[in-house]
Structure formats: C-alpha cells, structure tokens
Amino acid sequence: MLKKYRIRDYDFKLVIMLIAISVIGILAIGSAEESVQDKQIMGLVMGVFLMLIISLFDYTALLNLYWLFYILNVALLLLVELMGSKAGGAQRWFSILGIRFQPSELAKILLILFYAQYIMKQKEKLNSFRTLAIITALFLPPLFLIYNQPDLSTSIMLMIIFCIILFIGGLDYRIIAGVLAVVIPSVVIFLMIVLQPDQKLIKDYQQTRILAWLHPSEYVNTEGYQQANSITAIGSGQLWGKGLNNNIIGSVKNGNFISEPQTDFIFAIIGEELGFAGSCAVILLLFLIALECVMIARKSKDTAGMIICSGMAALVGFQSYMNIAVATGLMPNTGIPLPFVSAGLTSLVSLFIGMGFVLNVRLQGKNTSTVSG
C-alpha cells in the first residue's frame, strides 16, 4: 500500500493553502468564541497529521475497502438516529470518548470514496438503467438519515456532490438533459408548495427561513435577525476591518447580535474584523483550493482519482458558496459550515482526510512516477 514517491511531485502548494485557511479560521474562531479555539487547533493538528499519512498510502489500494466505507457511513448515521444528542432542535451528534462527533460531515467524504471505486468498476455500464438505479438506491439511505436529523443543508450538499460525481464518472449528456428537464420544473413546484401555509414537505422553521429570505423586512426582528446582523457586520468592516479581538462598542460581534458566530456565521466575523481585504483573502484561498483539486483531477491516472478530486472540489467550492451566500443574504439561512474555517472538529478533520486522498492522487498522476517499496 505504501510507495516511494518523488518529493518534487508532492503538492506542497495545496498543503500550504489548507493550513493558511485553517489558521485564519482559528484566529476568527478565537475572536468569536475563545472557548472553542483550542479544540479547533487540536482539529488542525490531527487533520494535518491524518492528511499527510493518508497521502502516502496508495489510494487505489485503500479504495478496495469501498464497501466498508459505505457500511461505516450508514452505521454511524444510524447511531445518530438511535443514540444521538439533540441541540437546536436537531439530532446530528453523538459522543465518542467525550468528544462530540457529527457523522454527517464524515458522510460527505465516505460517499465520495465509495462512489469513486463503485463508479469506476461500473464505468462501462454506468448509463444503463439498472446501474443508475442501483447507484441511486445506494445513495438514498444516507441521504434520508441526514435529512431526517433534520439537516436540509447537508442533504442539499450531498445531492450536489452526487450529481458532480455522476457527471465526472461519465454520465451520458442525454440522460443529464432528461434529468434537468424533470428536475427544474420539480424544484419550481416544490418551492411553490413549501411556501403554502399548510405544507408538510419541510419543517416549519425551514419554511420560515425561506420566507424571511424572500421578505427580509417582514422578518427583520425574528427569523431574519441573524442574516440582517451578519450583513451589517460585514459592511461595517469596510476595507481593513476593525481588528481581531477588538473591544469596539459598536461591533456586531461584541454586542452578541449573532448567535453561534463561530460556526455558520463565521464569515460575518471575518468581514467585520478583517474587512473586505480579509474576506477576499478567504474567498480566494477557498477558490484556489477547489481549483487545485480540479487541476489534480485532470492529471489523475484513473476515473476513481478524478472522482475523488472532483468530489472534494465540489465540496469545498459549493459549500463555501452556500455559507458565504447565507452570510451575505444571497440564500436562505441553511446552517452549513464554511470549509476549514468554521468551528467544528468533525468537519475540519473530515476535510483533511479527503484532502489526503487528493494529495495521493496527485502523487500518482499522469506526469509523475513512483517506485514500489
């Protein structure tokens, strides 16, 4: 499983960007909620260690455990259903050795790894009805378990990743066109239904969040309170921000106008305290990380490597967009973390595990060479 690689083939550029964005996150978290900063530092150390170890293992050998990844994924999500703890009206966590663990974050990585191998094995039959039906059927159990927590934002993120994976795997364009012809009208109908007073498709608080996004002035003191204050915080940072850990009385953060600012609304803290310059730095780093994953995918030696890198690019890119769009009022409040930046041990470590696989794909790319050892 271990190979000898050339040091010049290691993607140090990606490693540096990952550590840089994580350090910015730790600094912002320390300013938002100092009590969780040490845990985030521990997550960075643990994550980087696991990333470096995984990056040296042959991913093609590790992917032979793809069914184990799938079973582990479903088992962890079932544990949340059976013995998970509730917080904020959702049941998404359970404790392991005193550490709170959120399986839905790891689920994104495990599903990417599972489908990387499964689709590669079924590549010649991917566009058959039977194969697509099985692939979709295998996707539904983890999706349902996460949606039932309830966690709509992660469910949406999983569906985006699933679509990207199928596209990269070689899904026929005619099938894609047919699916879009059904999905787009279905989404419009879905939105029309969920906006009705007596709808049962989504939770009441989820409906209220959509209404608050569509009519912010009517919900500015209730459900739209968080987003309105987030936008105010980002705007008040101006070019260079008010500085981390400041004591300015007029600060949105210091006035506690945003609850849980260290997680879903960490971008508001960055905007207020690091300003437009700091916000652009975060966006640029996240964009470059996703772009680097895409570039590695293009040099992958096989379909599985392409799917791993493309899946991670989609995870970082689309999830970053969703989080920042919520913080700036471009989307309804979904409650999804900003990759590598928001507080969350499971999220941070899971992302680094995924990036460990990306780094190994790079080491075994088309323009690199390895010597068995």
N, C-alpha and C positions, 0 to 999 in steps of 0.2 A: 504493500500500500504506500510505503514511503519511496520517494525517488530523489535522486540528486539533481538539483536544478542549478542553472547558471544565475549568479547573483544579479547580473545585469537585466535578467528577464523579470525580476520581482518588481511589482508596481508600487514603488515607494511613493510616487505622486499621489496615488489613491489613499494610501495609509496616512500620509501627512494631512490630506484634506479631511479624512474621517476624524482624526484626532483633533484637528483645528476646530471643526464644527462642534465636536463634543465638548471641548474646553469652553467655547463660547456659551454653550448650553449650561455647563456647570456654573459659570460666572453669573449668568442670568438667573438661574435657579437659586443661587445663594442670595441674590438680591431680593428675589420674590418670596422665598421661604427657606431661610437658612437651615432649618431643622432637617431638611431632606437632602442637603448638599453633599454630606458625607456618603450617603447611600449612592448618590449619582457618581461620585468619584470612585467608589468601590465597583460600580457597574462598568465604568470606563476601563479600569484596570482588568477586571475579569473579562470584559468583552474583547479588549485588545489581545489578551493572552490566548483566549479561545480562537480568535481570528487568526493569529499567527500560527498556532498549532494546526488548525484545520487547513490552512493554506498550503501546508507542506504535505498533506495527505492527498493521494490520488483520488480525485472526485469521482472518477469512473468506478473505482472500487467501492467507495462509500455509497454510491447510488444503487449498488446491488442490494442495499438494505431498504429499498424504497417502500416495500410493503410494511416494514417495521415502522418507518416514518409515519405512514398513514394510520396504522393501528394505534401508535402512540398518540398521535394527534387527536383522534376520536376519543380515546380513553381519557386523556386529560380534560377534554371538553365535557365528557360525561361526568367526571369528578366534580367539575364546577356545578353541574346540574344537581348532583346528589349531595354534595357537602360544601358547596361554595358559600362565601360570606357576602352579605349584601352591603352596598354603600351607595347612597344617592339614588335609591330606587332600582338599582341594577345588581345582578348577581354574576360577577365576572371574575372573582378571585377565590383562591383558597391558599392556605398557609402550608409551607413546607419548611420544617426546622425553624419556625419563627419568621420566615421570610414570606411576604405576600407575593403570590405568583399569579400572573394573568395569562392563561393558556392561549387566549385569542391572539395575542401578539406573536407567540411562537408558531401559531397555526399558519400564519402567512408564509413563514419560511419553510415549514414542513410540507405544505401543499406545493410550493414551488419545486422543492426537491423531489417529491413524489411524482408530480406530473412531468418533470424533466426526463425521468427514466421511463415512465409509463408511455408517454407520447413517442419517445424515440423508438421504443420497442414496437409500437403500433403505427409507426410513421407511414408505412405503405398502405395501411388500411384506415388511416385517420379519417378520410372523407366518406367512409361507409356509414350507413345509418346505425348499424349495430355498435360500431366502435364509438361513435359520438354519443350514443345513448348510454353506453357503459361509463364513459368519461364523465358525462353529466350526472349520472346516478351516483357515482363515487363522490362527486362534489357536493351533493345535496345534504348528506348527514352533517358534516362540519359547518356548512352554511346555516342550516336550520338551528343547530345547537348554539351558534354565536348569535343569530338573530333573536333567539328565544331568551337571551340573557337579560334584558334586551340590549343589543348593540347594533343599531342600524348602520352607523358609520363604518364599522369594521366589516359588516356584511357587504356594503357597497364597495369597499376597498377590495375585498376578496373577489367580488364579481368582476371588477376591473382587471385584476391580476389574471383571473381565469381567462378572460377574453384575450388579453395580450399573449398569454401562454399558447392558446389555441392558434392564434394568428401566426406567431413565430414558428409553431410546430408544423405549419403548412396547410392550414385550413383553406379550402377552396374559396376563391373570391365570390363564386356564385352562391355558395352557402352563406357567406358573410352578408351579401346583398339581400338574400332572402330573410335572414335573421333581422337585419336592420329594418326591413320593410314591415316586420311584425313588431319589433321592439319599440321603435319610435312612436307609433300610434298608441301602443300599450302604455308607454310612460305618460303620454298626454292624458289618456283616460284614467290612469292611476292617480295622477295629480288632481284631476277634476273630482275624483271620488273622495280622496283623503281630505279635501277641503270642505266636504259636506259635514254639517254638524253631527250627524248620527253615524258616521263611518266607523268601521271596525277593523280596517286593514292595518292601521298603525296605532300606537299608544296616543292617549290624549295630549301628553306633554310634547310628543313629536309633532303632532298636528299644530299645536300652539307655536312651536318654534318656526314652522313654515309660515304661519300666519304673521308672526312677528317680523319675519324677513320681508314678506310682501307688503306689510303695512306697519313699518317701524314706528311711525308717530303715534299709533294707537296702543303700542305695547312698550313704549319707552321706559315706563316705570315698573314693568312686570317682566315678561319673558324676554323683551328686547333690551333689558337693562345692561346685561353683560356686553353685548356687541356694541351698544352705543358708547359705553365707557371705554371699551377697547379701541374704538375708532378715535375717541377723544385723546386717549393716552398716546397712540401712535402719532397723531397730528401734533400733539404738544411737544414731542421730542425734537421737532424741527430738523435741522441738518445734522448736528453732532450729539443731540440728546442731553439729558440732564445729569448723566453720570450714574454709574452703578452705585448702589447702596447710598443714594443721596438722602438728605433729610428735608428736602423741599416740601413745604406745607401743601403747596398746590399740586402735588403729584397724585395722579390717579391711583397708583400703587400704594403710596403711603396713606392714602385716605381709605384703603380697603374697599374700593369701589368695584373690584373684580375678584370674585371668589375663585379659589384654586388657580391663581395666576401662574403657578409653576408647571402646570400641565397643558390644558387645552389652549390657554391664552398666553403662553409664554412669549409669543411674537409681540403682544402688546407691551410687555416689559422691555423687550429688545427695542421696539420702536420708541418708547418713551425715554429710556435711559441711554441707548446708544444712537438714537436718532436715525435719520434717513440713511446716513452712511453705514451704520451698523446693520440696519435692516437689509440694505443692498448686499452687504458682505455675506450675510446669512443666506439670502436667496441665491447669490452667485455660487457659493460653496455647494449648496444642495443641488443646483443645476449642473455644476461641473462633476459632482459625484455621480449623478444619474447619467450624464453624458459619457463619463468614463466607463460605466457599466455597459452602455450601448456599444462603445468602441471595442471593448473586450469581447462582447458578444459577436461582433463581426469577424473577429480573428479566431473564434472558437474552432476547435478541431471537430466538433460533432454537434448534433442537434440538442443534446442534453445540456451542453455548455452554453449554447445560445439561449436556451430557455431559462437557465439559472440566472444568467446575467441580465436578460431582458426582463425577467420577473422582478429582480432586485431594482432595476432601473425604474420599472413601473411603480414599485412600492415606494421608493424614495421620491420620485417625481410627482406622482399623483397625490400621495398622502401629504406631501409638503404643500402642494397647491390647495388641497382641501382645508388644511389647518390655517394657512395664511388667508385664504378666501373667507373663512369664518371670522377670523380676527379683524378683517377689513370690511366685513359686511357684504361680501360678494356672494355668499352662500348662507343658507340657514345654519344655525348653531348645531353642529353634528357631534362635537365632543370627540375629536380624534387627535392624537399627539403629533407634534412636529418631530420628524425623524432625527435622532441623535441630539435633539435639543430639549424637548420636554422631559420633565422628571418622570421616571418610570424604569425600574431595574430590569423588568422582563423585556420591555420594548428595546432598551439600549443593548442588552446582551444578545437578544434575538437578532437584531440588525447586524451586529458584528459577526455573529455566526454565519449569517447569509453572506456577508462580505468576505469571510474566509473562503467560502466556496468560489466566489468571484475571482479572488486572487489566485486560486489554484487553476481555474480555467485559463487565466492569463498566463500562468507559468507553462501550461501545456498547449498554448495557442499555436496557430499555423506557422508563425515565424520564430518559434522557439524550439529548443531541443532539450531532451532530458537523457540522463544516463541511469539505467536501472541500478538500484543499490539496496 
